[in-house]
Structures are given as C-alpha cells and as structure tokens.
Amino acid sequence: MEIAYRITADEKVRFGKPVIKGTRVPVDLIIGKLAGGMTYEEVMSEYDLIKEDILAALDYAAKHLSSEEIKAVA
C-alpha cells in the first residue's frame, strides 16, 4: 500500500516498515545513511535508488516528525 509519494508499507516486506516503492530499502535506513555522512550519490549508488526516492524519504520523515509531540516531565 502506498502511504506517501514513492513510499509503501506491506507487512510482507520488511515487517511493514515504510520502504521505497518497488524496493526493500527502508526509509529509516536512507535517513540514517545521510545523517551518517553519505552523499545522495553514494546512497543512490549503494541501494540502486534515484534522487526522487531520497527526497521522498526525507519528505516522509519530515512530515512524521512535524506531528510528533513531546511532553515534558517534571
């Protein structure tokens, strides 16, 4: 099932984690690789992705973080 542009989730693929459509590459893996210092080009080459896949992963993560609520505990 497509849950966002170029992002799908299927319980039979990576236990239902969000992945790039048509692959088994999880969104969190892409974000982690970029955060670890890999360039877009390195990620695209390593996982056979296109730039739109990386941008879709970043967009998906940003949208989910924007709705996250953190409650301070005193």
PQR file of N, CA, C, O and H, with PARSE charges and radii, in Angstrom:
ATOM      1  N   MET A   1       0.844  -1.160   0.000 -0.4000 1.5000
ATOM      2  CA  MET A   1       0.000   0.000   0.000 -0.0000 2.0000
ATOM      3  C   MET A   1       0.901   1.239   0.000  0.5500 1.7000
ATOM      4  O   MET A   1       1.831   1.335   0.801 -0.5500 1.4000
ATOM      5  N   GLU A   2       0.623   2.178  -0.896 -0.4000 1.5000
ATOM      6  CA  GLU A   2       1.385   3.420  -0.931 -0.0000 2.0000
ATOM      7  C   GLU A   2       0.893   4.329   0.191  0.5500 1.7000
ATOM      8  O   GLU A   2      -0.286   4.680   0.240 -0.5500 1.4000
ATOM      9  H   GLU A   2      -0.132   2.100  -1.547  0.4000 1.0000
ATOM     10  N   ILE A   3       1.793   4.707   1.087 -0.4000 1.5000
ATOM     11  CA  ILE A   3       1.413   5.542   2.226 -0.0000 2.0000
ATOM     12  C   ILE A   3       1.858   6.991   2.045  0.5500 1.7000
ATOM     13  O   ILE A   3       1.423   7.874   2.784 -0.5500 1.4000
ATOM     14  H   ILE A   3       2.751   4.422   1.047  0.4000 1.0000
ATOM     15  N   ALA A   4       2.715   7.231   1.075 -0.4000 1.5000
ATOM     16  CA  ALA A   4       3.169   8.572   0.712 -0.0000 2.0000
ATOM     17  C   ALA A   4       3.801   8.445  -0.672  0.5500 1.7000
ATOM     18  O   ALA A   4       4.013   7.336  -1.163 -0.5500 1.4000
ATOM     19  H   ALA A   4       3.068   6.514   0.475  0.4000 1.0000
ATOM     20  N   TYR A   5       4.099   9.574  -1.292 -0.4000 1.5000
ATOM     21  CA  TYR A   5       4.714   9.557  -2.610 -0.0000 2.0000
ATOM     22  C   TYR A   5       5.990   8.719  -2.582  0.5500 1.7000
ATOM     23  O   TYR A   5       6.925   9.032  -1.844 -0.5500 1.4000
ATOM     24  H   TYR A   5       3.928  10.474  -0.893  0.4000 1.0000
ATOM     25  N   ARG A   6       6.029   7.663  -3.378 -0.4000 1.5000
ATOM     26  CA  ARG A   6       7.167   6.745  -3.539 -0.0000 2.0000
ATOM     27  C   ARG A   6       7.472   5.916  -2.281  0.5500 1.7000
ATOM     28  O   ARG A   6       8.506   5.249  -2.228 -0.5500 1.4000
ATOM     29  H   ARG A   6       5.270   7.409  -3.977  0.4000 1.0000
ATOM     30  N   ILE A   7       6.602   5.945  -1.281 -0.4000 1.5000
ATOM     31  CA  ILE A   7       6.799   5.188  -0.039 -0.0000 2.0000
ATOM     32  C   ILE A   7       5.652   4.198   0.127  0.5500 1.7000
ATOM     33  O   ILE A   7       4.482   4.565   0.012 -0.5500 1.4000
ATOM     34  H   ILE A   7       5.762   6.486  -1.324  0.4000 1.0000
ATOM     35  N   THR A   8       5.995   2.940   0.399 -0.4000 1.5000
ATOM     36  CA  THR A   8       4.969   1.919   0.608 -0.0000 2.0000
ATOM     37  C   THR A   8       5.203   1.199   1.930  0.5500 1.7000
ATOM     38  O   THR A   8       6.287   1.257   2.511 -0.5500 1.4000
ATOM     39  H   THR A   8       6.945   2.642   0.492  0.4000 1.0000
ATOM     40  N   ALA A   9       4.164   0.527   2.379 -0.4000 1.5000
ATOM     41  CA  ALA A   9       4.255  -0.324   3.570 -0.0000 2.0000
ATOM     42  C   ALA A   9       3.454  -1.590   3.286  0.5500 1.7000
ATOM     43  O   ALA A   9       2.307  -1.538   2.842 -0.5500 1.4000
ATOM     44  H   ALA A   9       3.284   0.481   1.907  0.4000 1.0000
ATOM     45  N   ASP A  10       4.080  -2.705   3.549 -0.4000 1.5000
ATOM     46  CA  ASP A  10       3.456  -4.011   3.329 -0.0000 2.0000
ATOM     47  C   ASP A  10       3.990  -4.948   4.404  0.5500 1.7000
ATOM     48  O   ASP A  10       5.203  -5.109   4.543 -0.5500 1.4000
ATOM     49  H   ASP A  10       5.012  -2.747   3.910  0.4000 1.0000
ATOM     50  N   GLU A  11       3.102  -5.560   5.153 -0.4000 1.5000
ATOM     51  CA  GLU A  11       3.542  -6.426   6.261 -0.0000 2.0000
ATOM     52  C   GLU A  11       4.448  -7.564   5.788  0.5500 1.7000
ATOM     53  O   GLU A  11       5.175  -8.145   6.595 -0.5500 1.4000
ATOM     54  H   GLU A  11       2.117  -5.429   5.040  0.4000 1.0000
ATOM     55  N   LYS A  12       4.415  -7.889   4.499 -0.4000 1.5000
ATOM     56  CA  LYS A  12       5.259  -8.965   3.959 -0.0000 2.0000
ATOM     57  C   LYS A  12       6.635  -8.457   3.520  0.5500 1.7000
ATOM     58  O   LYS A  12       7.502  -9.248   3.146 -0.5500 1.4000
ATOM     59  H   LYS A  12       3.824  -7.417   3.844  0.4000 1.0000
ATOM     60  N   VAL A  13       6.831  -7.141   3.566 -0.4000 1.5000
ATOM     61  CA  VAL A  13       8.113  -6.549   3.168 -0.0000 2.0000
ATOM     62  C   VAL A  13       8.683  -5.784   4.351  0.5500 1.7000
ATOM     63  O   VAL A  13       8.101  -4.793   4.793 -0.5500 1.4000
ATOM     64  H   VAL A  13       6.127  -6.499   3.869  0.4000 1.0000
ATOM     65  N   ARG A  14       9.807  -6.236   4.860 -0.4000 1.5000
ATOM     66  CA  ARG A  14      10.491  -5.583   5.976 -0.0000 2.0000
ATOM     67  C   ARG A  14       9.563  -5.357   7.168  0.5500 1.7000
ATOM     68  O   ARG A  14       9.638  -4.331   7.846 -0.5500 1.4000
ATOM     69  H   ARG A  14      10.280  -7.041   4.501  0.4000 1.0000
ATOM     70  N   PHE A  15       8.682  -6.339   7.412 -0.4000 1.5000
ATOM     71  CA  PHE A  15       7.783  -6.329   8.566 -0.0000 2.0000
ATOM     72  C   PHE A  15       6.866  -5.107   8.610  0.5500 1.7000
ATOM     73  O   PHE A  15       6.465  -4.661   9.685 -0.5500 1.4000
ATOM     74  H   PHE A  15       8.621  -7.171   6.862  0.4000 1.0000
ATOM     75  N   GLY A  16       6.540  -4.575   7.442 -0.4000 1.5000
ATOM     76  CA  GLY A  16       5.619  -3.456   7.366 -0.0000 2.0000
ATOM     77  C   GLY A  16       6.248  -2.088   7.536  0.5500 1.7000
ATOM     78  O   GLY A  16       5.544  -1.079   7.571 -0.5500 1.4000
ATOM     79  H   GLY A  16       6.865  -4.938   6.569  0.4000 1.0000
ATOM     80  N   LYS A  17       7.578  -2.043   7.642 -0.4000 1.5000
ATOM     81  CA  LYS A  17       8.246  -0.746   7.757 -0.0000 2.0000
ATOM     82  C   LYS A  17       8.099   0.021   6.445  0.5500 1.7000
ATOM     83  O   LYS A  17       8.025  -0.594   5.381 -0.5500 1.4000
ATOM     84  H   LYS A  17       8.150  -2.863   7.614  0.4000 1.0000
ATOM     85  N   PRO A  18       8.055   1.344   6.501 -0.5600 1.5000
ATOM     86  CA  PRO A  18       7.998   2.130   5.264  0.2800 2.0000
ATOM     87  C   PRO A  18       9.263   1.924   4.438  0.5500 1.7000
ATOM     88  O   PRO A  18      10.376   2.055   4.948 -0.5500 1.4000
ATOM     89  N   VAL A  19       9.085   1.603   3.166 -0.4000 1.5000
ATOM     90  CA  VAL A  19      10.199   1.379   2.248 -0.0000 2.0000
ATOM     91  C   VAL A  19       9.977   2.180   0.965  0.5500 1.7000
ATOM     92  O   VAL A  19       8.872   2.649   0.693 -0.5500 1.4000
ATOM     93  H   VAL A  19       8.181   1.496   2.751  0.4000 1.0000
ATOM     94  N   ILE A  20      11.028   2.325   0.199 -0.4000 1.5000
ATOM     95  CA  ILE A  20      10.911   2.960  -1.105 -0.0000 2.0000
ATOM     96  C   ILE A  20      10.133   2.020  -2.019  0.5500 1.7000
ATOM     97  O   ILE A  20      10.423   0.826  -2.095 -0.5500 1.4000
ATOM     98  H   ILE A  20      11.926   1.944   0.420  0.4000 1.0000
ATOM     99  N   LYS A  21       9.157   2.567  -2.700 -0.4000 1.5000
ATOM    100  CA  LYS A  21       8.277   1.783  -3.573 -0.0000 2.0000
ATOM    101  C   LYS A  21       9.088   0.925  -4.544  0.5500 1.7000
ATOM    102  O   LYS A  21      10.002   1.416  -5.207 -0.5500 1.4000
ATOM    103  H   LYS A  21       8.921   3.537  -2.639  0.4000 1.0000
ATOM    104  N   GLY A  22       8.742  -0.359  -4.620 -0.4000 1.5000
ATOM    105  CA  GLY A  22       9.393  -1.284  -5.531 -0.0000 2.0000
ATOM    106  C   GLY A  22      10.724  -1.821  -5.039  0.5500 1.7000
ATOM    107  O   GLY A  22      11.426  -2.516  -5.774 -0.5500 1.4000
ATOM    108  H   GLY A  22       7.999  -0.757  -4.081  0.4000 1.0000
ATOM    109  N   THR A  23      11.082  -1.498  -3.776 -0.4000 1.5000
ATOM    110  CA  THR A  23      12.343  -1.974  -3.205 -0.0000 2.0000
ATOM    111  C   THR A  23      12.087  -2.540  -1.813  0.5500 1.7000
ATOM    112  O   THR A  23      10.954  -2.570  -1.333 -0.5500 1.4000
ATOM    113  H   THR A  23      10.511  -0.933  -3.179  0.4000 1.0000
ATOM    114  N   ARG A  24      13.156  -2.982  -1.187 -0.4000 1.5000
ATOM    115  CA  ARG A  24      13.108  -3.394   0.210 -0.0000 2.0000
ATOM    116  C   ARG A  24      13.946  -2.438   1.065  0.5500 1.7000
ATOM    117  O   ARG A  24      14.345  -2.776   2.180 -0.5500 1.4000
ATOM    118  H   ARG A  24      14.076  -2.957  -1.577  0.4000 1.0000
ATOM    119  N   VAL A  25      14.207  -1.241   0.530 -0.4000 1.5000
ATOM    120  CA  VAL A  25      15.055  -0.258   1.215 -0.0000 2.0000
ATOM    121  C   VAL A  25      14.194   0.599   2.155  0.5500 1.7000
ATOM    122  O   VAL A  25      13.358   1.377   1.696 -0.5500 1.4000
ATOM    123  H   VAL A  25      13.883  -0.967  -0.376  0.4000 1.0000
ATOM    124  N   PRO A  26      14.401   0.453   3.469 -0.5600 1.5000
ATOM    125  CA  PRO A  26      13.596   1.203   4.430  0.2800 2.0000
ATOM    126  C   PRO A  26      13.936   2.697   4.444  0.5500 1.7000
ATOM    127  O   PRO A  26      15.082   3.093   4.236 -0.5500 1.4000
ATOM    128  N   VAL A  27      12.926   3.497   4.690 -0.4000 1.5000
ATOM    129  CA  VAL A  27      13.102   4.945   4.789 -0.0000 2.0000
ATOM    130  C   VAL A  27      14.114   5.279   5.879  0.5500 1.7000
ATOM    131  O   VAL A  27      14.983   6.126   5.674 -0.5500 1.4000
ATOM    132  H   VAL A  27      11.994   3.176   4.858  0.4000 1.0000
ATOM    133  N   ASP A  28      14.014   4.627   7.034 -0.4000 1.5000
ATOM    134  CA  ASP A  28      14.924   4.955   8.132 -0.0000 2.0000
ATOM    135  C   ASP A  28      16.375   4.656   7.790  0.5500 1.7000
ATOM    136  O   ASP A  28      17.276   5.324   8.298 -0.5500 1.4000
ATOM    137  H   ASP A  28      13.307   3.940   7.202  0.4000 1.0000
ATOM    138  N   LEU A  29      16.619   3.671   6.944 -0.4000 1.5000
ATOM    139  CA  LEU A  29      17.983   3.357   6.513 -0.0000 2.0000
ATOM    140  C   LEU A  29      18.547   4.517   5.691  0.5500 1.7000
ATOM    141  O   LEU A  29      19.691   4.926   5.888 -0.5500 1.4000
ATOM    142  H   LEU A  29      15.888   3.129   6.531  0.4000 1.0000
ATOM    143  N   ILE A  30      17.748   5.037   4.781 -0.4000 1.5000
ATOM    144  CA  ILE A  30      18.181   6.160   3.949 -0.0000 2.0000
ATOM    145  C   ILE A  30      18.498   7.373   4.807  0.5500 1.7000
ATOM    146  O   ILE A  30      19.539   8.007   4.634 -0.5500 1.4000
ATOM    147  H   ILE A  30      16.818   4.705   4.621  0.4000 1.0000
ATOM    148  N   ILE A  31      17.600   7.697   5.733 -0.4000 1.5000
ATOM    149  CA  ILE A  31      17.812   8.843   6.615 -0.0000 2.0000
ATOM    150  C   ILE A  31      19.080   8.643   7.442  0.5500 1.7000
ATOM    151  O   ILE A  31      19.869   9.573   7.610 -0.5500 1.4000
ATOM    152  H   ILE A  31      16.754   7.182   5.873  0.4000 1.0000
ATOM    153  N   GLY A  32      19.271   7.446   7.951 -0.4000 1.5000
ATOM    154  CA  GLY A  32      20.458   7.138   8.751 -0.0000 2.0000
ATOM    155  C   GLY A  32      21.743   7.258   7.959  0.5500 1.7000
ATOM    156  O   GLY A  32      22.739   7.776   8.464 -0.5500 1.4000
ATOM    157  H   GLY A  32      18.630   6.691   7.814  0.4000 1.0000
ATOM    158  N   LYS A  33      21.732   6.789   6.729 -0.4000 1.5000
ATOM    159  CA  LYS A  33      22.927   6.881   5.888 -0.0000 2.0000
ATOM    160  C   LYS A  33      23.270   8.331   5.591  0.5500 1.7000
ATOM    161  O   LYS A  33      24.441   8.711   5.631 -0.5500 1.4000
ATOM    162  H   LYS A  33      20.923   6.369   6.319  0.4000 1.0000
ATOM    163  N   LEU A  34      22.257   9.153   5.290 -0.4000 1.5000
ATOM    164  CA  LEU A  34      22.506  10.574   5.051 -0.0000 2.0000
ATOM    165  C   LEU A  34      23.013  11.254   6.321  0.5500 1.7000
ATOM    166  O   LEU A  34      23.943  12.059   6.267 -0.5500 1.4000
ATOM    167  H   LEU A  34      21.306   8.845   5.257  0.4000 1.0000
ATOM    168  N   ALA A  35      22.410  10.935   7.451 -0.4000 1.5000
ATOM    169  CA  ALA A  35      22.834  11.513   8.729 -0.0000 2.0000
ATOM    170  C   ALA A  35      24.263  11.096   9.074  0.5500 1.7000
ATOM    171  O   ALA A  35      24.989  11.835   9.739 -0.5500 1.4000
ATOM    172  H   ALA A  35      21.655  10.282   7.495  0.4000 1.0000
ATOM    173  N   GLY A  36      24.654   9.920   8.622 -0.4000 1.5000
ATOM    174  CA  GLY A  36      25.997   9.418   8.873 -0.0000 2.0000
ATOM    175  C   GLY A  36      27.053   9.994   7.939  0.5500 1.7000
ATOM    176  O   GLY A  36      28.240   9.699   8.080 -0.5500 1.4000
ATOM    177  H   GLY A  36      24.063   9.321   8.082  0.4000 1.0000
ATOM    178  N   GLY A  37      26.624  10.810   6.993 -0.4000 1.5000
ATOM    179  CA  GLY A  37      27.589  11.482   6.140 -0.0000 2.0000
ATOM    180  C   GLY A  37      27.629  11.047   4.685  0.5500 1.7000
ATOM    181  O   GLY A  37      28.361  11.631   3.886 -0.5500 1.4000
ATOM    182  H   GLY A  37      25.660  11.049   6.879  0.4000 1.0000
ATOM    183  N   MET A  38      26.851  10.026   4.326 -0.4000 1.5000
ATOM    184  CA  MET A  38      26.838   9.626   2.920 -0.0000 2.0000
ATOM    185  C   MET A  38      26.174  10.715   2.087  0.5500 1.7000
ATOM    186  O   MET A  38      25.266  11.399   2.560 -0.5500 1.4000
ATOM    187  H   MET A  38      26.256   9.552   4.975  0.4000 1.0000
ATOM    188  N   THR A  39      26.623  10.872   0.857 -0.4000 1.5000
ATOM    189  CA  THR A  39      26.005  11.828  -0.060 -0.0000 2.0000
ATOM    190  C   THR A  39      24.814  11.171  -0.740  0.5500 1.7000
ATOM    191  O   THR A  39      24.653   9.951  -0.703 -0.5500 1.4000
ATOM    192  H   THR A  39      27.360  10.316   0.473  0.4000 1.0000
ATOM    193  N   TYR A  40      23.976  12.006  -1.366 -0.4000 1.5000
ATOM    194  CA  TYR A  40      22.862  11.460  -2.144 -0.0000 2.0000
ATOM    195  C   TYR A  40      23.392  10.459  -3.159  0.5500 1.7000
ATOM    196  O   TYR A  40      22.842   9.368  -3.315 -0.5500 1.4000
ATOM    197  H   TYR A  40      24.107  12.997  -1.396  0.4000 1.0000
ATOM    198  N   GLU A  41      24.461  10.835  -3.847 -0.4000 1.5000
ATOM    199  CA  GLU A  41      25.005   9.982  -4.898 -0.0000 2.0000
ATOM    200  C   GLU A  41      25.476   8.636  -4.349  0.5500 1.7000
ATOM    201  O   GLU A  41      25.273   7.601  -4.983 -0.5500 1.4000
ATOM    202  H   GLU A  41      24.908  11.721  -3.721  0.4000 1.0000
ATOM    203  N   GLU A  42      26.101   8.649  -3.177 -0.4000 1.5000
ATOM    204  CA  GLU A  42      26.560   7.400  -2.568 -0.0000 2.0000
ATOM    205  C   GLU A  42      25.382   6.510  -2.192  0.5500 1.7000
ATOM    206  O   GLU A  42      25.422   5.300  -2.419 -0.5500 1.4000
ATOM    207  H   GLU A  42      26.265   9.490  -2.662  0.4000 1.0000
ATOM    208  N   VAL A  43      24.338   7.096  -1.622 -0.4000 1.5000
ATOM    209  CA  VAL A  43      23.150   6.325  -1.249 -0.0000 2.0000
ATOM    210  C   VAL A  43      22.471   5.772  -2.503  0.5500 1.7000
ATOM    211  O   VAL A  43      22.066   4.610  -2.532 -0.5500 1.4000
ATOM    212  H   VAL A  43      24.306   8.078  -1.438  0.4000 1.0000
ATOM    213  N   MET A  44      22.348   6.604  -3.533 -0.4000 1.5000
ATOM    214  CA  MET A  44      21.717   6.154  -4.779 -0.0000 2.0000
ATOM    215  C   MET A  44      22.487   4.991  -5.383  0.5500 1.7000
ATOM    216  O   MET A  44      21.887   4.018  -5.840 -0.5500 1.4000
ATOM    217  H   MET A  44      22.677   7.548  -3.510  0.4000 1.0000
ATOM    218  N   SER A  45      23.797   5.082  -5.389 -0.4000 1.5000
ATOM    219  CA  SER A  45      24.626   4.019  -5.954 -0.0000 2.0000
ATOM    220  C   SER A  45      24.561   2.739  -5.120  0.5500 1.7000
ATOM    221  O   SER A  45      24.425   1.640  -5.658 -0.5500 1.4000
ATOM    222  H   SER A  45      24.285   5.872  -5.018  0.4000 1.0000
ATOM    223  N   GLU A  46      24.659   2.897  -3.820 -0.4000 1.5000
ATOM    224  CA  GLU A  46      24.665   1.736  -2.902 -0.0000 2.0000
ATOM    225  C   GLU A  46      23.363   0.942  -2.942  0.5500 1.7000
ATOM    226  O   GLU A  46      23.376  -0.287  -2.868 -0.5500 1.4000
ATOM    227  H   GLU A  46      24.770   3.789  -3.383  0.4000 1.0000
ATOM    228  N   TYR A  47      22.232   1.653  -3.060 -0.4000 1.5000
ATOM    229  CA  TYR A  47      20.930   0.994  -2.952 -0.0000 2.0000
ATOM    230  C   TYR A  47      20.103   1.041  -4.237  0.5500 1.7000
ATOM    231  O   TYR A  47      18.913   0.725  -4.226 -0.5500 1.4000
ATOM    232  H   TYR A  47      22.222   2.652  -3.121  0.4000 1.0000
ATOM    233  N   ASP A  48      20.729   1.432  -5.333 -0.4000 1.5000
ATOM    234  CA  ASP A  48      20.067   1.484  -6.642 -0.0000 2.0000
ATOM    235  C   ASP A  48      18.782   2.310  -6.594  0.5500 1.7000
ATOM    236  O   ASP A  48      17.711   1.853  -6.992 -0.5500 1.4000
ATOM    237  H   ASP A  48      21.696   1.689  -5.342  0.4000 1.0000
ATOM    238  N   LEU A  49      18.924   3.540  -6.095 -0.4000 1.5000
ATOM    239  CA  LEU A  49      17.796   4.456  -5.973 -0.0000 2.0000
ATOM    240  C   LEU A  49      17.998   5.644  -6.898  0.5500 1.7000
ATOM    241  O   LEU A  49      19.069   5.822  -7.478 -0.5500 1.4000
ATOM    242  H   LEU A  49      19.795   3.911  -5.772  0.4000 1.0000
ATOM    243  N   ILE A  50      16.953   6.454  -7.028 -0.4000 1.5000
ATOM    244  CA  ILE A  50      17.060   7.704  -7.766 -0.0000 2.0000
ATOM    245  C   ILE A  50      16.857   8.848  -6.780  0.5500 1.7000
ATOM    246  O   ILE A  50      16.391   8.643  -5.660 -0.5500 1.4000
ATOM    247  H   ILE A  50      16.083   6.310  -6.557  0.4000 1.0000
ATOM    248  N   LYS A  51      17.212  10.050  -7.211 -0.4000 1.5000
ATOM    249  CA  LYS A  51      17.137  11.202  -6.309 -0.0000 2.0000
ATOM    250  C   LYS A  51      15.731  11.392  -5.752  0.5500 1.7000
ATOM    251  O   LYS A  51      15.575  11.761  -4.588 -0.5500 1.4000
ATOM    252  H   LYS A  51      17.591  10.216  -8.121  0.4000 1.0000
ATOM    253  N   GLU A  52      14.718  11.149  -6.555 -0.4000 1.5000
ATOM    254  CA  GLU A  52      13.339  11.311  -6.094 -0.0000 2.0000
ATOM    255  C   GLU A  52      13.027  10.375  -4.922  0.5500 1.7000
ATOM    256  O   GLU A  52      12.231  10.720  -4.049 -0.5500 1.4000
ATOM    257  H   GLU A  52      14.845  10.849  -7.501  0.4000 1.0000
ATOM    258  N   ASP A  53      13.651   9.197  -4.899 -0.4000 1.5000
ATOM    259  CA  ASP A  53      13.463   8.265  -3.781 -0.0000 2.0000
ATOM    260  C   ASP A  53      14.004   8.865  -2.485  0.5500 1.7000
ATOM    261  O   ASP A  53      13.358   8.793  -1.439 -0.5500 1.4000
ATOM    262  H   ASP A  53      14.298   8.917  -5.608  0.4000 1.0000
ATOM    263  N   ILE A  54      15.184   9.453  -2.566 -0.4000 1.5000
ATOM    264  CA  ILE A  54      15.792  10.058  -1.373 -0.0000 2.0000
ATOM    265  C   ILE A  54      14.970  11.253  -0.903  0.5500 1.7000
ATOM    266  O   ILE A  54      14.725  11.417   0.292 -0.5500 1.4000
ATOM    267  H   ILE A  54      15.708   9.512  -3.416  0.4000 1.0000
ATOM    268  N   LEU A  55      14.553  12.073  -1.835 -0.4000 1.5000
ATOM    269  CA  LEU A  55      13.726  13.228  -1.470 -0.0000 2.0000
ATOM    270  C   LEU A  55      12.397  12.791  -0.866  0.5500 1.7000
ATOM    271  O   LEU A  55      11.897  13.432   0.058 -0.5500 1.4000
ATOM    272  H   LEU A  55      14.751  11.941  -2.806  0.4000 1.0000
ATOM    273  N   ALA A  56      11.826  11.713  -1.377 -0.4000 1.5000
ATOM    274  CA  ALA A  56      10.574  11.188  -0.822 -0.0000 2.0000
ATOM    275  C   ALA A  56      10.790  10.689   0.605  0.5500 1.7000
ATOM    276  O   ALA A  56       9.937  10.895   1.469 -0.5500 1.4000
ATOM    277  H   ALA A  56      12.233  11.192  -2.128  0.4000 1.0000
ATOM    278  N   ALA A  57      11.919  10.039   0.856 -0.4000 1.5000
ATOM    279  CA  ALA A  57      12.226   9.556   2.203 -0.0000 2.0000
ATOM    280  C   ALA A  57      12.387  10.723   3.176  0.5500 1.7000
ATOM    281  O   ALA A  57      11.888  10.674   4.300 -0.5500 1.4000
ATOM    282  H   ALA A  57      12.612   9.872   0.154  0.4000 1.0000
ATOM    283  N   LEU A  58      13.082  11.768   2.740 -0.4000 1.5000
ATOM    284  CA  LEU A  58      13.259  12.950   3.581 -0.0000 2.0000
ATOM    285  C   LEU A  58      11.925  13.635   3.859  0.5500 1.7000
ATOM    286  O   LEU A  58      11.659  14.059   4.983 -0.5500 1.4000
ATOM    287  H   LEU A  58      13.487  11.808   1.827  0.4000 1.0000
ATOM    288  N   ASP A  59      11.093  13.740   2.833 -0.4000 1.5000
ATOM    289  CA  ASP A  59       9.779  14.356   2.994 -0.0000 2.0000
ATOM    290  C   ASP A  59       8.909  13.555   3.962  0.5500 1.7000
ATOM    291  O   ASP A  59       8.245  14.123   4.829 -0.5500 1.4000
ATOM    292  H   ASP A  59      11.308  13.396   1.920  0.4000 1.0000
ATOM    293  N   TYR A  60       8.921  12.238   3.806 -0.4000 1.5000
ATOM    294  CA  TYR A  60       8.139  11.358   4.681 -0.0000 2.0000
ATOM    295  C   TYR A  60       8.591  11.542   6.139  0.5500 1.7000
ATOM    296  O   TYR A  60       7.762  11.689   7.037 -0.5500 1.4000
ATOM    297  H   TYR A  60       9.460  11.777   3.102  0.4000 1.0000
ATOM    298  N   ALA A  61       9.900  11.533   6.361 -0.4000 1.5000
ATOM    299  CA  ALA A  61      10.423  11.681   7.724 -0.0000 2.0000
ATOM    300  C   ALA A  61      10.071  13.051   8.298  0.5500 1.7000
ATOM    301  O   ALA A  61       9.685  13.157   9.462 -0.5500 1.4000
ATOM    302  H   ALA A  61      10.574  11.414   5.631  0.4000 1.0000
ATOM    303  N   ALA A  62      10.203  14.088   7.492 -0.4000 1.5000
ATOM    304  CA  ALA A  62       9.897  15.441   7.966 -0.0000 2.0000
ATOM    305  C   ALA A  62       8.435  15.572   8.356  0.5500 1.7000
ATOM    306  O   ALA A  62       8.117  16.178   9.379 -0.5500 1.4000
ATOM    307  H   ALA A  62      10.517  14.002   6.547  0.4000 1.0000
ATOM    308  N   LYS A  63       7.552  15.013   7.556 -0.4000 1.5000
ATOM    309  CA  LYS A  63       6.127  15.101   7.862 -0.0000 2.0000
ATOM    310  C   LYS A  63       5.782  14.353   9.144  0.5500 1.7000
ATOM    311  O   LYS A  63       4.933  14.803   9.913 -0.5500 1.4000
ATOM    312  H   LYS A  63       7.810  14.521   6.725  0.4000 1.0000
ATOM    313  N   HIS A  64       6.425  13.229   9.378 -0.4000 1.5000
ATOM    314  CA  HIS A  64       6.142  12.481  10.604 -0.0000 2.0000
ATOM    315  C   HIS A  64       6.721  13.169  11.834  0.5500 1.7000
ATOM    316  O   HIS A  64       6.110  13.152  12.902 -0.5500 1.4000
ATOM    317  H   HIS A  64       7.115  12.864   8.753  0.4000 1.0000
ATOM    318  N   LEU A  65       7.880  13.765  11.688 -0.4000 1.5000
ATOM    319  CA  LEU A  65       8.461  14.486  12.819 -0.0000 2.0000
ATOM    320  C   LEU A  65       7.689  15.754  13.141  0.5500 1.7000
ATOM    321  O   LEU A  65       7.631  16.165  14.300 -0.5500 1.4000
ATOM    322  H   LEU A  65       8.376  13.779  10.820  0.4000 1.0000
ATOM    323  N   SER A  66       7.098  16.377  12.134 -0.4000 1.5000
ATOM    324  CA  SER A  66       6.373  17.617  12.380 -0.0000 2.0000
ATOM    325  C   SER A  66       5.123  17.391  13.230  0.5500 1.7000
ATOM    326  O   SER A  66       4.646  18.319  13.882 -0.5500 1.4000
ATOM    327  H   SER A  66       7.146  16.043  11.193  0.4000 1.0000
ATOM    328  N   SER A  67       4.598  16.193  13.230 -0.4000 1.5000
ATOM    329  CA  SER A  67       3.403  15.904  14.025 -0.0000 2.0000
ATOM    330  C   SER A  67       3.750  15.251  15.371  0.5500 1.7000
ATOM    331  O   SER A  67       2.858  14.950  16.165 -0.5500 1.4000
ATOM    332  H   SER A  67       4.985  15.438  12.700  0.4000 1.0000
ATOM    333  N   GLU A  68       5.025  15.039  15.619 -0.4000 1.5000
ATOM    334  CA  GLU A  68       5.451  14.421  16.867 -0.0000 2.0000
ATOM    335  C   GLU A  68       5.266  15.386  18.040  0.5500 1.7000
ATOM    336  O   GLU A  68       5.588  16.571  17.944 -0.5500 1.4000
ATOM    337  H   GLU A  68       5.749  15.284  14.974  0.4000 1.0000
ATOM    338  N   GLU A  69       4.750  14.867  19.129 -0.4000 1.5000
ATOM    339  CA  GLU A  69       4.575  15.669  20.330 -0.0000 2.0000
ATOM    340  C   GLU A  69       5.436  15.093  21.443  0.5500 1.7000
ATOM    341  O   GLU A  69       5.455  13.887  21.689 -0.5500 1.4000
ATOM    342  H   GLU A  69       4.489  13.905  19.207  0.4000 1.0000
ATOM    343  N   ILE A  70       6.142  15.991  22.100 -0.4000 1.5000
ATOM    344  CA  ILE A  70       6.980  15.594  23.230 -0.0000 2.0000
ATOM    345  C   ILE A  70       6.460  16.315  24.457  0.5500 1.7000
ATOM    346  O   ILE A  70       6.296  17.535  24.458 -0.5500 1.4000
ATOM    347  H   ILE A  70       6.127  16.970  21.900  0.4000 1.0000
ATOM    348  N   LYS A  71       6.209  15.555  25.482 -0.4000 1.5000
ATOM    349  CA  LYS A  71       5.672  16.142  26.710 -0.0000 2.0000
ATOM    350  C   LYS A  71       6.775  16.153  27.777  0.5500 1.7000
ATOM    351  O   LYS A  71       7.390  15.131  28.079 -0.5500 1.4000
ATOM    352  H   LYS A  71       6.343  14.564  25.481  0.4000 1.0000
ATOM    353  N   ALA A  72       6.993  17.324  28.322 -0.4000 1.5000
ATOM    354  CA  ALA A  72       7.996  17.477  29.371 -0.0000 2.0000
ATOM    355  C   ALA A  72       7.494  16.827  30.661  0.5500 1.7000
ATOM    356  O   ALA A  72       6.324  16.951  31.023 -0.5500 1.4000
ATOM    357  H   ALA A  72       6.493  18.154  28.077  0.4000 1.0000
ATOM    358  N   VAL A  73       8.378  16.152  31.323 -0.4000 1.5000
ATOM    359  CA  VAL A  73       8.051  15.520  32.596 -0.0000 2.0000
ATOM    360  C   VAL A  73       8.885  16.212  33.673  0.5500 1.7000
ATOM    361  O   VAL A  73      10.109  16.294  33.577 -0.5500 1.4000
ATOM    362  H   VAL A  73       9.328  16.050  31.029  0.4000 1.0000
ATOM    363  N   ALA A  74       8.204  16.698  34.683 -0.4000 1.5000
ATOM    364  CA  ALA A  74       8.931  17.436  35.731 -0.0000 2.0000
ATOM    365  C   ALA A  74       9.368  16.520  36.831  0.5500 1.7000
ATOM    366  O   ALA A  74       9.991  16.965  37.795 -0.5500 1.4000
ATOM    367  H   ALA A  74       7.210  16.631  34.761  0.4000 1.0000
TER
END
